[in-house]
Amino acid sequence: MKIYLINVLNHRKKIPMNKDLNGGFGTADYYGKDLASFIIRAVKHKSIRIPVLSMAYLQAILKKKGHDVGFFEAKLPIASAGNNPDLILIYGTIVDYKNENRAYQILKKRFPDANIGFTGPFPSSMPDLFKGDFVIIGEPEAYFLNEFKNTKLKGNVVVDGMADMDALPTPDFDGFPIDSFGYNPALIRKPFVTLLSSKGCPYSCRYYCAYGTMQGPKIRQRSAVNVVDDIIKLQEKYGIMALQFRDPCFGVSIKFVEDFCNLLIKKKIRIEWGIETRLDLLNRQIIQKMYKAGLRNINIGIETSNEEIATRNKRKIYPLQKQESIVRFCNNLGVKLSAFYMFGYEDETVDNMKQTLEYAKKLNTILARFCIATPYPNTPHYDVVKKEGRIITDDFEKYTQFNLVFKHNVAEKALMKMLRTAYREYYFRLSYILGFIGWKIRDFLS
């Protein structure tokens, strides 16, 4: 079969949009109209862009099964002689589903005989919003590995089970605009791509988070041997110099981390890499081990500095003193920390948010991302808020983490003002600017 994989770009929205973030639902960052917000948005739009990793795995799976596969992103494919796909898969997201539906209409006119549908975590959660020939409900990698037959798909295609991580081939980035991908300033080297070593998240934050909800609570770990082999193949084929692991929670298996690092060191593989994980999975020994093997960035979810608010919202805070100790240790060692903070937790006040902002300044990580709590469809948080009649809008393109979409005890105007204040006060401080320059000097000398 001839199969096209499509990631639709939205050229009308001049904001940083990354469709593979937020559990694959996508993010679209908008902080406000003031000058500080404009500067931050412009820098991020230029510096941080990642591939839709699921599409790279699907391309590898389908090619391995003998299909003729093409990936399209910058422009939709044009109909021409000999260019008649049998199947087209469009990646669907919460932040751009209207534009993705328009792409379906365009493609259906160009290729009327093609079977055209949607895949992705958000179409799996809200299939009725997608007007294609079919919607894949569940994990597409599992479906195309184990269930797909050379037949037309129709309606809701429900996937049976999830993929064995060691059954996945190395992701195939042919046709992807690799030169445009980057993760600066967390990882500065290019070419850059993303990779998976595991799926699943067993922690209580899946009450809010799309990762645990869509991937399940069980950790599905790829072997260290296979992950290192993936890196070798990506370097040989694309010259990759840096990658960010897209695991919801890297390093739950300490044995994997040790085996992985030992293999990278033994094989003398030079690669900068980053992870997203929990602070309570880290200690000085394991950080040093990972640093020796190439670790240069850690994404951590701080969320709030208020233990009472965290407890009310089914989160557990790692003791603040230990957080500060790990941040200092990573800074001294040469590992960058990117910290994520959330405003608008249930029962949170503006004073609570101000305390979190002051704590963020104290940590002074190279990146800080402030956003608004958002109840995502298919999460328990959404179900509770929906049942209580507190959903403000069903326009899901507003579910970007930068809009208040449910009734909160803090007024929307005050919450949005707090968000703008956080970005302005965090990034336009002398201590942050000096710290950033220090990191740039270290990057130059490394």
N, C-alpha and C positions, 0 to 999 in steps of 0.2 A: 504494500500500500504506500501511496504518497501521503505523507502527513506533515502538516504545518503546525508549529507551535508559535503562539502570538502573545507577546507582552505589549499591551497598547500603551503608548505614551500619550500624555495629555499636554499638548503644546499651548493650550489656552490658560492653564493654571501656572503662573510664574512663582511657584513656591516649591520648597524641597519636598519631593514626593518619592518615597521608597516603598514599593509595593510588597517587598518581602519581609519588612519589619512587622512588629506587633503580631507575632504568630501567623504571619502571612495575610493578615487582614489589610495591612498597609498603613502608612502614616503620611500625613500631609501637614507640615509644620507652618503655622501662621501665628505670630506673636503680637501683631498689632501694626498700626500705621505710623508710629513714631519713628524718628531717625535711628534710634538704637536698634529697634526691631528690624528695620530695613537692612541695616548693616549685617546683623547676625544672620538673617535669612539669606542674604546674598552670599555670604561666606559659606554657609552650610550647603546651599544649593550647588555651589561649585566644588566643595571639598568632599562631601559624603554622598556616594552613589554606589549601590550594591546590586548585583544581579538577582533575578528571581531564580533561586537555586533549584526549586522543584522542577522548573523547565529544563535545566541542565541535566538533572537526573533522568527526566522523562526522555530527553533526546538520546541519552546513552542507552537506556533500556530498549527503546524502540529500534535504534540502529542495530543493537545486538540481536534483536529478533528478526533482522533482515529487512526492515522497512526503510523507505527513502524519506528522510526527515530533513526539514528546513526550519530554522528559527528566524523570526522576524520581530523587530522592535522599533527601529527608527521610522519605518514606513510599512504600511500594510502591503501584502503581496498583490501584484497586478496580474490580471488574467491575460494569458498569451498562449500561442500554440505550444502544446506539450506541457503546459503549466496548469494541470488540472488535479488538484489534491483530492483525495478521497475523504480525508478527515482533517478537520481544523480544530485545535484546542486553544481557547482563549483563557488567559489567566484572569480570574475575577477577584475584585477587592471591594472593601467597604468604602474606600475613599474615592473611587472612580468608577463605580458600577454603571452609572448612566452613560459615560463615555464608552465603556466596554460594550454596553448594549448597542450603542450606535455603530461601533466597529463590527458587531455581528451583522447588522443590517447591510452595511457596506459590503462585507465579505459575501453575504448571501446573494447579493446582486451580481457580484463578480464571479462567484462560483456556485451557481444554483444547484448543481448536482452534488456538491460536497456536503458531508455530514458535519455540522458545525455546532460546537457546544462549549461549555465552561467547566473549568476546574479551579480548585483552590479552597482554602478553609472557609472563606465567607460564602461563596456559592453553596458549600456544603451545609452552612447554617441557615441560609435564607434563599433556597433555590427558586422560589417564586419571583424573586426580583430579577432573575436572569431569563431573557426571552430567546434562548437558543433552541436548537433541536433536542438538546439533552444537557443535563447537569450531572457531573460525577459527584456523588455524595460519599465522602470519605477520602481516604488517602490514595491519590492517583498513582503513586509509585507501586503500591500494593496491587492496584487494579491491573496496571499494564504489565506487571511482572507475572501475575498469577491467573488473571481471569479474562483478559481481553482476547476476543476472537475477531477475525476479519469480517465482522458484520456491522451493519449500521446500528448506531446507538440512538435510543429514543427515550424521552422523558427523564425521570430521575433514575440514574444508574447507581444503585447502592452497592458500595464496595464491601466485600466480606473480609474483615480482618485488616491487619496492618503489616507492613513490610518487615521482613527480617533484614536488619541493617547490613549484615554481611553478604546478603544476596544482591545488594545494590552494586552496579558498576561504578567506576569513577565518573563523576559528572563530566558531561561533554559541553564545552563552551563554544563550539564551532558556530559562527554566525553572531555571537554575542559581541557587543562593542567593548571588548575588554579594556581598551585604552581609556575609556571614559569612566571606568570604575575606580573608586578610591575611598579611603577611610581616614583621611587626614583631619586632624593632627594626631589621632590615636596611633595609626600606622602610616608611615610616610612613604614607604617603598612601593613601587609599581613595576610591573603589572600586579594587580591585586584582584583576588576573587574571594568567594566564601566557600565553606565546606562544612559537612556534618560529621561528627563522630558519634552522636547519639540523638535519640528522640525521646520525648516523655519527660514529665516533671511530677514528682511525688508530693510536692509541698502545698501548703494550704493557700498560697497566693493564686492558685488556679480558680479560686472563688471569683476573682476579677480577670485573671489573665487567660488570653486565648490559647497560649501554648499548651498548658496542661489540659485544658478542656478538649482541644482538638487532637492532641497527640497521646492523651491518656496519662495516667499516673505512673505507669511502669516504665522504667528506664530500659530502652532498647539500645544496647551498646554495640558499636562496630568494633572489631578487634583492632588492637594497636598496629598489628602487621598490615592490615588492609588500609588503615588511615595513612600510615607512612607511605604505603605503596601509592595511594591516591596523590599524595604530595609530590612524590617522585615523578609520576606520570604528568601531573599538571605543570611541573617545572620543565620537563622534557618537551612537552607539546606547546606550551604557551609562555614559557620563561617566567613563571610566577615567582615573585620575590616576597610577597606578603599575602596573608589570608586571615580572615576572621571566622572563627568557628561559630556556627549559627545554632548550636545546641542551646535549648532553653536553660540548661543548668550543667555546664561543663564540669566534669571531675567528681561526680557522685561516686564513681568507682575509682578509688585511690589506686588500685592495682593497674587499671587502664592508664592512668596518668603516669605512673612510674614506668610501665612498659613502653608507653609512647615516647616519653622523654629519653629513656635509655636507647631506644632504636634511633631516634633522631641524632643523638650524640654519637652513637657507635658508627652510624653510616655517614657522619659528617655532613649532614644536610643543612645548608644555610638557608633559613627561611624565618622571616619575622611573622609572628602569629599573635592573635588575640582571642580572648574568650569572654563569655558571659557566665557568671556564676554567683554563688552566695558567699558572703564573707565567712560564714561558719564552716565552709568547706576548705578554707585556706589557713595555712600556718606558714611560718617563716621557712621551714624546711622544704615544703612542697613548692612555695613560690621560688625559692632559690633554684630548685631542680628545674622548674619550668623555664626560668630565666636563662639558665645555662643552655637549654634546648631551643631558645629563640623567642620565648614569650616576651611581648613588649606592651601589651594592652590588656586590661581587665575591665569589663563592664560590670558594674554592681548596682543593684537596686537598693538605695538607701530609703527612698520613698518618704519617710517622715522621721523626725527626731523625737516625736512624742510617743512614748511607750503606751500610754493609755489609749490614744487614738489608734495606734497599730493593733492593739489587742481587740478593741471593739470591731475592727475591720478584718479580723481573722488573719492577722499578720504577726509575725514574731520578729522583734528587733534584736539584732546582735548588739550586745552591750556597747554603748557609745565609746567608752575608753578603748575597747578592743578594736573598734572600727578605726579610731584615730591612730592607734598603734600600727595597724596593718597599712593604712594609707602612708604614714611616715616611712615605714619600712620599704614599701614599693617605690616611693619617690627616691629614696636614697640608693636603692638598688638599680633603678633605671626602668622600672615598669610603670607605665602611665595608668592612671585610674580615670575611668569615665563613670560619673555617678548620675543616677536617675532619681528624680524626686516627683512626688505626686501631690497636687493640691486638690481639695474637694472630696477628701474621704468623708464618709458618713459622720456627722456630728462635729466635724472639724470647724474651727473658727479662724478668722483672719489672723488673730494673735498666734494660733498654732502654726499657721503658714509662715508668719514672720519669724518664728523661732526656727523653723526648718530652714528658711533662707539664711539666717545667721549661722546655723550649723554648717550649711553648704559652703559658706564663705570661709569658715574655720578649716574645713577639709581642703578647700582650694584645689580641687582636682582640675586637670587640664580641660576636661569637658564636664559640663553639668547640664542636664536636660530636665527642665521643669515642664510638667504637663498637667492636664486636668483629668481627674478620675472619670472614666467613661465606661458605662455598663454595656459590654459587648454581647450581641445576640449569641445564645447558646451557653453563656456563662451563668452560674447561679446568681451573681449580682444582678444581671439583667432580668432574670426571672422574678427576683424579689421586687425590684423597682417597678417592673411592669405590673405585677400583681397589685402593688400599692397605688397604682395609677399616677406614678410620678414621672413617667416618660414625657418629655416636653415635645419632642419631634420624632417622627418616623422617617425623616429625610436622613438616611444613613450616611450620606456623604458628609454630614456634619459631625460624624463620629470619628474625629481626627485626633483626639486627645488635646485639642485646643479650642473646644467649644463646650459649654455646659449644656448637656442634653437631658438632664433630669432635675427635678425640683430638689433644691438643696437648702439647708438652713442659712447659707450665705448667698446674698443676692448675686445674680449673674454679673452685673456691672462691677461689683466689688471684687469678685473672683477674677475677672478678666484683668482688672487693674493690678491685682496682686501678681498675676502671671507676667505682665509687662514689667512691673517693678523688679521682679526676680531676675529677669534676663538683663535688664539695664544695670542693676546694682551688682550683679555677679560679674559680668564680663567687662565692665568699665571701671574697675578698681585698679589702683596702682599695684597692689600686691598680686592680683591676678596677672596683669600685664607683665610684671617683672618675672613671675613664675613661668609664664608662657615663653618669654624670651629665653629664659634659662633652659627650657626644654628644647627650643629650637637650636640653641648652641650645642647641646648634648647630641641632638640628632645630626647636626653637621659634622661633629667630631667622631661620631660612631662609624 
